[in-house]
Amino acid sequence: MEVSIIVVADENNGIGKDNQLLCHLPADLKYFKQLTTGHHILMGRKTFESIGKPLPNRTNLIISRSGKPIEGCLVFDTIEAAKDFAEKNKETELFILGGASIFLQCIRFVDTVFLTRIHHHFEADTFFEPLSESQWKRVYQEPHLADAKNAYDYSFETYKRITDK
Ligand SMILES: NC(=O)c1ccc[n+]([C@@H]2O[C@H](COP(=O)([O-])OP(=O)(O)OC[C@H]3O[C@@H](n4cnc5c(N)ncnc54)[C@H](OP(=O)(O)O)[C@@H]3O)[C@@H](O)[C@H]2O)c1
């Protein structure tokens, strides 16, 4: 099973503020939906709460120590248990949705990072750890200019691990 992070970050690697995303970028939501639909998605409890509902047509795996059930989702008290569940369920590509704490704990076993870079500096309180150039290679970059629906310039970027896990 491949494991991929999908993340949207600003020029400072900011990813959130007050448990919300930094901005609304419809083009990125469309890209996110295209990539993740049909797959298992893994996220921390705070990220789930910020989304507020299970994402449709995906198997929502939530990581929480509380043990509280969440309707429409599967709750796991360890990341390993959620990953094992996806693997046993014959998933081919598990998507790690965040937030920051989950990205930090998962990066060591991630193969691919789909990063949407918003070319703007926001005020943020949550960050994505920068990918080191010695371990990650950018293999794809698709720049877009702001338009009527998307207020900021942005780029879809793909990074692949170039070292052993
Ligand atoms: N820009 C992006 O792409 C993106 C993506 C996702 C999230 N975000 C932003 O990131 C922020 C949230 O990130 P965050 O780091 O604060 O929270 P988070 O990672 O979403 O959730 C943290 C929670 O996950 C659970 N957890 C984490 N590690 C665990 C482990 N090893 N075992 C069991 N449970 C574990 C705990 O839940 P319990 O407290 O219930 O035990 C913990 O409080 C928000 O601002 C959100 O909007 C941005």
The ligand as a Gaussian input file, in Angstrom:
#p B3LYP/6-31G(d) Opt

LIG

0 1
 N       -3.722000      22.951000       5.239000
 C       -3.918000      21.635000       5.355000
 O       -3.668000      20.881000       4.424000
 C       -4.470000      21.102000       6.623000
 C       -4.846000      19.751000       6.713000
 C       -5.356000      19.284000       7.918000
 C       -5.467000      20.130000       9.014000
 N       -5.084000      21.426000       8.883000
 C       -5.165000      22.350000      10.020000
 O       -4.334000      21.822000      11.051000
 C       -4.893000      22.189000      12.309000
 C       -5.118000      20.935000      13.146000
 O       -3.879000      20.263000      13.348000
 P       -3.425000      19.755000      14.789000
 O       -2.024000      19.253000      14.696000
 O       -3.744000      20.828000      15.767000
 O       -4.460000      18.572000      15.120000
 P       -4.738000      17.136000      14.421000
 O       -3.424000      16.508000      14.061000
 O       -5.759000      17.267000      13.369000
 O       -5.425000      16.354000      15.633000
 C       -4.757000      16.173000      16.842000
 C       -5.494000      15.113000      17.631000
 O       -5.353000      13.844000      16.989000
 C       -5.242000      12.825000      17.969000
 N       -3.915000      12.202000      17.879000
 C       -2.782000      12.733000      17.330000
 N       -1.784000      11.837000      17.394000
 C       -2.292000      10.739000      17.983000
 C       -1.746000       9.461000      18.325000
 N       -0.464000       9.150000      18.055000
 N       -2.542000       8.551000      18.921000
 C       -3.843000       8.838000      19.198000
 N       -4.423000      10.039000      18.888000
 C       -3.643000      10.964000      18.298000
 C       -5.486000      13.485000      19.305000
 O       -6.907000      13.476000      19.479000
 P       -7.617000      13.392000      20.939000
 O       -7.292000      14.717000      21.591000
 O       -9.070000      13.195000      20.618000
 O       -6.992000      12.217000      21.655000
 C       -4.993000      14.904000      19.046000
 O       -5.517000      15.851000      19.958000
 C       -6.172000      22.959000      11.977000
 O       -5.886000      24.349000      11.912000
 C       -6.541000      22.458000      10.611000
 O       -7.339000      23.378000       9.887000
 C       -4.612000      21.930000       7.717000

